Amino acid sequence: MVKKLLIDISHCTVCKKHLPFKPFPVIQAGTEAKIIIIGQAPGLKVHQSGKPWDDASGKKLREWLGIDDETFYNPGNIALVPMGFCYPGKGNSGDLPPRPECAPLWHTQLLNAMKKVQLIILIGQYAQSYYLGDKAKENLTATVKDFKKYLPRYFPLPHPSPRNRFWLVQNKWFEEGTVPLLQKKVKSLIGK
């Protein structure tokens, strides 16, 4: 079921007219995955490589999770599902938001096909708004700070982009207190 969905997603052209390049969905999923990481949308570097989180943000995310590349890129451990599967293009202050068509079209099907998932990590405001809805706090910082409220199903995180350096400096509690708990949770699920 997951393999067929991945093939269908790889051929998706629903938002083609809104993209700066030919559609190129970037995703990783497997039936055995215990963790799903839902991010925003691939950046240009990931669009070019075709490998999810293959950039500075991905390196920081793997540090936060406390896992190596081999563990991260094993679809039997972790599914990497963005809110928008294709690179949305550049905006005035960074990449454009993820295209809104992808999540409603594909996410429920993917989640239903991955029966062993025990944790969904929600990265950034788009994933948190979509999945937490009115349970999300007034802003990303408050939602991330109150992460225990969303466990055991969800674990909200800020985006690990280098552009968020200022947020990390202002919110030292995150890397000092939340990240170790995240690593413990990840280790308990995938044993790495």
Order of alpha helices (4+ residues) and beta strands (2+ residues): alpha-beta-alpha-alpha-alpha-beta-beta-beta-alpha-beta-alpha-alpha-beta-alpha-alpha
